C-alpha cells in the first residue's frame, strides 16, 4: 500500500499516512440514523445510572458525608461545564471518535491518540467494575454471584450489540427507564426516615480540619473525588454515537445536556436521602448500598427493598450494556484510522464492529475476577480524568486558534466554561493517588504501553480519508488560505 508522508502541518510531524481503497471503508461502516436526541439522553443516563446504585458510597469512607458532598458539588460543576463544552465540539466534529476526534483536530495525531486511549482505559475498565456490583446484587437476590455471573453478562450483552446498534439502543432506553423508576421508589421510600444527624454519624478522626461534617478532614474531600465522579462517569460518551445519529449537529448537544441535567437531580437526591435515612456509617463499604439503606431504615427486608434490588440490577445492566457500546465505538474509530490494529474496526452485516466488542470484553471479564470494584473505579477514573483534561484543552485551543470554524452550538461562557472544567479535571487526576497510588500507577503503566505502541509502530501506519483526518485536512487547507 503506498505511503504518503504527512502534510506540512506542524502537528502532523513524525507521522505517516497510507491511502486505502474504497472497500476498506465499506467494511467499516456503522448504521446511520439509529438514534434521535431522546435516545441519546437515554444513552447518556444509561452510561452513568449504575453509579447511583453502587460505587458512590465508597466516597463516604474517604471523606465522610460532608467531604463526599463537597466533592460531588465540585465534580457536578466539572461535568456540567464539560458537557456544555463537548456539546460545541460534537456539533462541529460529529464522528464516532468522540473525544479522540476533537483532540485530533486541536493537537494533531498525537493529541488524538493520547485522548482516545485515555477514554479507552475508562470504557474498557468501567464494565469490569460494574460487573463486580452486578455480582453483589445477584448474590443478594438469587444467592449466586462471582465469575459465572460476570461471564454470563459479558456474553449476553456483547451478543446483543453484535445484532446491531438500533436494537441495542432501544433496549437500553427501556432498561434505563425501568432503572430510573426504581431510583424514584428508593427516594420516596427514604424521605420519611430522613434525619440530618444520620449524615454525620462517622467518627471524627485526628486529621487536619476534622469535624462531624468532615470526619476525615480537608484531605477527605480530595480523596472522595474519584467516587463523586462515579455519579457522572461516562456521560461524555454521548458523542461516540455521532455516526449513528439522525441529525448529529442538533441531537448531540441536546442529548449531552439533557442527560447531564437528569444525572444532577439523581445524584443530589440519592446522596442526601440515602445516608440521611440509613446513616452514612452503614453504607461506607456496601456493594449494594441502596438495598442496605432501605433495609436499615425499615429494619429488615420489605417489598420496596426487594423491588429496588431486582430493578437495581436493571440500572447496573443499563450502564454495563451502554459502556460496552461506548468502548466498541472508541476502538472502532481508533482502529479505522490506524491508531490501533485495523482488524478491530471490521463491521458485520448488521454494521456492528465485532472484534471491537469482543476483545475488550475478554480483558474486562479477566479484570472483574479480581472482585475489586472500588479499585477498578480508580483505574476507570484515571483514564477518564486524563481525557477530560485533553478534551477541555482541545475546546480552548480550537476557540483560540480557529474562531472562524462553524459552531452549530456554542458553549455558554466560552473558554471560561471549559477552563473551569479543565482546572477541576487536573485536580481530579491527582485525587486518585490519594486513595491508592499503586492502582493509579498501574493504570499509568498500561497507558504508557499504549503510547509506546503508537510511538514505535502505528504512527507510521495511519489511514488517510477517515472522517477525523478529512476534517483535519479541511482545517489545514482553510488555514493555508488565510
HELIX and SHEET records of a PDB file:
HELIX    1   1 UNK A   10  UNK A   12  5                                   3    
HELIX    2   2 UNK A   22  UNK A   26  1                                   5    
HELIX    3   3 UNK A   37  UNK A   48  1                                  12    
HELIX    4   4 UNK A   50  UNK A   53  1                                   4    
HELIX    5   5 UNK A   58  UNK A   92  1                                  35    
HELIX    6   6 UNK A   99  UNK A  142  1                                  44    
HELIX    7   7 UNK A  147  UNK A  162  1                                  16    
HELIX    8   8 UNK A  165  UNK A  191  1                                  27    
HELIX    9   9 UNK A  196  UNK A  200  5                                   5    
HELIX   10  10 UNK A  217  UNK A  229  1                                  13    
HELIX   11  11 UNK A  235  UNK A  244  5                                  10    
HELIX   12  12 UNK A  248  UNK A  278  1                                  31    
HELIX   13  13 UNK A  281  UNK A  283  5                                   3    
HELIX   14  14 UNK A  289  UNK A  297  1                                   9    
HELIX   15  15 UNK A  303  UNK A  336  1                                  34    
HELIX   16  16 UNK A  342  UNK A  345  5                                   4    
HELIX   17  17 UNK A  354  UNK A  368  1                                  15    
HELIX   18  18 UNK A  373  UNK A  401  1                                  29    
HELIX   19  19 UNK A  415  UNK A  456  1                                  42    
HELIX   20  20 UNK A  458  UNK A  460  5                                   3    
HELIX   21  21 UNK A  467  UNK A  481  1                                  15    
SHEET    1   A 3 UNK A   3  UNK A   5  0                                        
SHEET    2   A 3 UNK A  16  UNK A  18 -1                                        
SHEET    3   A 3 UNK A 462  UNK A 463  1                                        
END                                                                             
